[in-house]
């Protein structure tokens, strides 16, 4: 009888030990799954954090005055500038410029579209006194806070009728730009809205604005 009780107790202890071992194994499995889930979640969070810290956002500004660095006085200068207002570099892939729906590829085409005389001509003397300065935009990488003026023109002392026309017309210039981050996330923008549209990639355009 004592032997039977001892066997029964051993069987009972063995059964409890199996249950405990099973529970320990289940707990270990749950802990492993939770650790993997946390690792994946934290990895995604870190990736999003890095991308947020490398997010570019391009904007546009235009002005008709500039402060002289020597005299400190304002001078009449028309400028059209693209600036990176984000926190990461922007790779500019394409830029289109329009005036009243007409695509223009250079500053001279822009002047012809906005400011030519009745015959459609633009007087060459208009920029002989103060040449129009331009910069290429497509293919450049703008770091955060960097600007690039794609048109810069000081007001001529004489023969300034075209400068005055451009001064009025600069608010009707339309832009379309496409740019990407260092992670090749791309956006299309009109440089006016506070939101850029995410796109899969930027198109290669033959009618991009050159300078």
Secondary structure by P-SEA (a helix, b strand, c coil): caaaaaaaaaaaaaaaaaaaaaaaaaaaaaaaaaaaaaaaaaaaaaaaaaaaaabbbbbccccccccccccccccbbbbbbccccccccccccbbbbbccccccccaaaaaaaccccccccccccccccccbbbbbccccccccccccccbbbccccccaaaaaaaaaacccbbbbbbbcccccccccccccccbbbbccccccccccccc
